């Protein structure tokens, strides 16, 4: 009966371990085939199946032998390479990381077996002093053993899940992680090697008798768990440290980009004001010249001279050109004027026949949002829209490209929307709701959209990406009053 309960408990433990392994894989890699939803549980199923086979063939795996340790790692690596996307190094990291956590959790909790030995000694003393009968003693010993096996198993799986959950939670920067995975892999490898070393040393053979070092050196009941938990924490902290370093680097990059954008906006405003002041001056002079020419032409007609239709047509065209000389988008704010006009001029140069419209965008003076935040939102949003139109033109040269900018109020919320055409292909950033940029440098992926979202959150708002076929709409909501 006790053997049956023990086996059932081992099956329950290995099923939970399969869940933990799958939980780790799900956060880092995607199945190679998405035919069925159950494909995401593939690696966990392989773990459970392998250990059920071990159990059915009486192969010990708690704690497993070193040979069995390498066998199951090899089996899992072969299946993970077949079933999941991603680099070989990434899948190797996941398996080594899981093995490290699992093995060290075993050695952290297995020392609790000493408590069972103490309990058996207490029961023996009860039998010796006739507090317990022999029948009660015989019944209590296996119950005590089962209870402590359960306690050890639960402690082990609790540690395994807790550390895996922490790693999954701290995993925030997929692309830099996959680009430089070796620093993450080394602490996990060191942990596995230490666990193997403990396995080699814990059992000694003296004069043909097998002796547990726990029995020879009782202090190991404390030292080994301390070593194991220290390695678990070191493994976890090294992962967190590398992720934090990536985060700090990205924040620094974003800050630099943001500062450059603000500086560029200031320069653009100054340059555009200078240019438009010059254009307005030229237009004013040209209007005076046109009045003089119109008077001269009128006098010529009065004197009987007949003007050719070409001359009159040319003069009318010249008048229209002068009237449109300083035609530009006017939103009611110099910052948004500079951002939209500058990006639209760039788009016209880069993308022939692109349709650009911002007639429905107005930035009232009464809005509480700072002009530079609006400028950052427009600059980043239009950069992404232009990039999307350029990609569409490359893949489909005959496709029409357009960018529309508009704004409107809903209650106290002010909305900015940038709509553009794109090729219909979108890739989302892992662990995020943002589309992935097509930029070659992975450290710059999504920075523009994150800056937009950060600006929106400053005003109790948010950002959303709406995709309908080959239409992409960036919608930014801000509390405007």
ABEGO torsion letter per residue (X at the ends): XAAAAAAAAAAAAAAAAAAAAAAAAAAABBBABAABAAAAAAAAAAAAAAAAAAAAAGBBAOBBBAAAAAAAAAAAAAAAAAABBEBAAAAAAAAAAAAAAAAAAAAAAAAAAAAAAAAAAAAAAAAAAGABBAAAAAAAAAAAAAAAAAAAAAAAAAAAAAAAAAAAAABABAAAAAABAAAAAAAAAAAAAAAAAAAAAABBBBGGBBBBAAAABAAAAAAAAAAAAAAAAAAAAAAAAAAAAAAAAAAAAAAAAAAAAAAAAAAAAAAAAAAAAAAAAAAAAAAAAAAAAAAAAAAAAAAGBBBBAAAAAAAAAAAAAAAAAABBBBAGBAAAAAAAAAAAAAAAAABBGBBBBAAABBBBAABABBAAAAAAAAAAAAAAAAAAAAAAAAABAABBBBBBBBBBBBEABBBBBBBBBBAGBBBBBBGBABBBBABABAAABGAAAAAAAAAAAAAGBBBBBBBBEABBBBBBBBBAX
